[in-house]
Amino acid sequence: MSGATGNVAGAPAPNRIARIAGGHFALSVVVTVLLVVALVAMDLLALALNNPAKVLQPHYFMALGNSISFGYQPNLNFTSGYVDDLFTDLAKANVTDEVNYACAGESTATMIHGNCPGHLIHHNAYQGPQLDAAVSFIQQHRGHVNPITLELGSNDVLPDWNETTCTPSDGAAADLATMDANLTQTILPRLLAALGPAPLHEVVDVVLLNYYNPFAVMCPASMDFAHELNDHLAADAAQFRLPVVDVYAAFGGDAGMADTICGNPAKGIPAYTWMCNSEFHDLHPTNDGYRAIANAVEHVLGYPGLNPNGINPVPNLAPATGVKPRDQRRDMGA
């Protein structure tokens, strides 16, 4: 036996005890860390299988256009537009965020150059032309923006329609030509280029919307004017192999447009616009009209889990292969 200050014979030295204890502690920490990592990995795997959007966030839906994409209603309800309905439904397709740059009163010219009449009120703030803001956002979030809806062109020609005489002005043809040039030479090329080179820009769903005819009841002869606008939009989209959402058909087409514009209680059809409302007489959609537009967009997108009973896309390409427009290759030089 050692002295009072020594060690008991056969007992480990204090520093050896410390080393053993430290080793056990370190091993315990390593095991704990590995266990935590394994549990986190299992959680991430389960999350990825059940809700990929939570792992791959963010996944943006972008809406571009004028007051219809903005969701304007004359009763100052700006939160029940087709974009709002569509974004809610797109959660089923793992879309996590919405970017709505639409500006009330936007034309193809102001989208390029700025000075949109409604530039003081946006759902998502930005400065300058809507096109610049959209291109910048897409480039900064490349690979995370899909789908993109573009609804534009009505304000290029609305000033040409005389609701009193139910006739277009002599300048309508020139304004349609300007719209075509702005869409095909600047707006669509810049948007698609921002998505990135092939094949990246080819797998993003960019859809162009056409228009219903708000004057169908007051001016039945306006049908031709509406068709001419929509025919131009279809031709513009076809140059870039983009599908067109047939809002015109969603609002009843030629035969049923008058019923949806003002509503037809006898047929159980609600008013899709405010045109026949005695207080407002406004051409913008109601909640029901916006819902109809959202349904039409969802059908064209064709995402799993979305509304399967919408309106077919305009067959502006009619490919011999039978492939839907959204599945076709888009060539920038087409």
Secondary structure by P-SEA (a helix, b strand, c coil): cccccccccccccaaaaaaaaaaaaaaaaaaaaaaaaaaaaaaaaaaaacccccccccbbbbbbbccccccccccccccccaaaaaaaaaccccccbbbbcccccccccccccccccccccccccccccaaaaaaaaaaaacccccbbbbbcccccccccccccccccccaaaaaaaaaaaaaaccaaaaaaaaaccccccccbbbbbbbbccccccccccaaaaaaaaaaaaaaaaaaaccccccccccccccccccccccccccccccccccccccccccccccaaaaaaaaaaaaaaaccccccccccccccccccccccccccbbbbccc
